[in-house]
Amino acid sequence: MRGSEIARMAKEELTGLMGLEPDTVSGMRHDDEGWHVTVEMIELKRIPPSSDVLHSYEVLLDEDGEILSYQFVRSYTRGETMELEPAGEKHGV
């Protein structure tokens, strides 16, 4: 199955489970467990849109695109910036 199909299925499955509007797929990787897809969902629309509240979820799908699990990752506003750690550094371990 192609990555674009997996991304679409992750958004559709999460929408059906959560009842929220999907915004975007922000990450995807494949390993022995299946497909890990990070989906950004709109929790609350606001004016201006830069103040929308988004929730990030990691969805695990099997090889056929069936959802195995999903997990809340974080909540943030659309206009919020996020500091990234330099590659290879781990904090709080």
C-alpha positions as CSV (number, residue, x, y, z in Angstrom):
1,M,0.0,0.0,0.0
2,R,1.3,3.5,-0.9
3,G,2.1,6.1,1.7
4,S,-0.5,8.5,0.4
5,E,-3.2,5.8,0.9
6,I,-2.0,5.1,4.4
7,A,-2.1,8.8,5.3
8,R,-5.6,9.2,3.8
9,M,-6.8,6.1,5.7
10,A,-5.3,7.3,9.0
11,K,-7.1,10.7,8.7
12,E,-10.4,9.0,7.8
13,E,-10.2,6.4,10.6
14,L,-9.3,9.0,13.2
15,T,-12.1,11.3,12.0
16,G,-14.6,8.5,12.4
17,L,-13.4,7.7,15.9
18,M,-13.0,11.2,17.2
19,G,-15.6,13.2,15.3
20,L,-13.0,16.0,14.7
21,E,-11.9,17.6,11.4
22,P,-8.5,16.5,10.2
23,D,-6.0,19.2,9.4
24,T,-2.9,17.5,8.1
25,V,-0.6,14.5,8.3
26,S,2.6,15.8,9.8
27,G,4.6,12.5,10.0
28,M,4.7,8.9,8.8
29,R,7.0,6.0,9.3
30,H,6.9,2.3,8.8
31,D,8.4,-0.4,11.1
32,D,7.8,-4.0,12.3
33,E,4.6,-2.9,14.1
34,G,3.0,-1.2,11.0
35,W,2.5,2.3,9.9
36,H,2.9,5.1,12.5
37,V,1.1,8.2,11.2
38,T,1.0,11.6,13.0
39,V,-2.3,13.4,12.3
40,E,-3.2,16.9,13.3
41,M,-6.9,17.3,14.2
42,I,-8.8,20.6,14.6
43,E,-10.2,20.6,18.2
44,L,-11.6,24.1,18.1
45,K,-11.9,26.6,15.2
46,R,-11.3,30.2,16.1
47,I,-11.1,33.6,14.4
48,P,-8.4,34.3,13.3
49,P,-7.5,30.7,12.1
50,S,-4.0,31.1,13.6
51,S,-5.6,30.7,17.0
52,D,-7.3,27.4,16.1
53,V,-6.7,24.7,18.8
54,L,-5.1,21.5,17.2
55,H,-4.5,18.1,18.7
56,S,-1.7,15.9,17.5
57,Y,-2.4,12.1,17.5
58,E,-0.1,9.2,16.6
59,V,-2.1,6.5,14.8
60,L,-0.8,2.9,14.3
61,L,-2.2,1.1,11.2
62,D,-1.5,-2.4,10.0
63,E,-0.4,-3.3,6.5
64,D,-4.0,-3.2,5.2
65,G,-4.6,0.3,6.7
66,E,-6.7,-0.9,9.6
67,I,-6.3,1.1,12.7
68,L,-4.6,-0.8,15.6
69,S,-4.3,2.1,18.1
70,Y,-4.1,5.8,18.4
71,Q,-2.6,8.1,21.1
72,F,-2.9,11.7,21.9
73,V,0.4,13.5,21.6
74,R,-0.1,17.2,22.3
75,S,-2.4,20.2,22.1
76,Y,-1.4,23.5,20.6
77,T,-2.6,26.6,18.8
78,R,-2.0,26.8,15.0
79,G,0.2,29.9,15.3
80,E,2.4,28.4,18.1
81,T,6.0,27.8,17.3
82,M,7.8,24.7,18.6
83,E,11.4,24.5,19.6
84,L,13.2,21.5,18.1
85,E,16.1,19.7,19.9
86,P,19.3,19.3,17.9
87,A,19.6,15.9,16.3
88,G,21.1,13.4,18.7
89,E,20.4,15.3,21.9
90,K,18.0,13.8,24.5
91,H,16.6,15.7,27.4
92,G,14.7,14.4,30.4
93,V,16.0,10.9,30.2
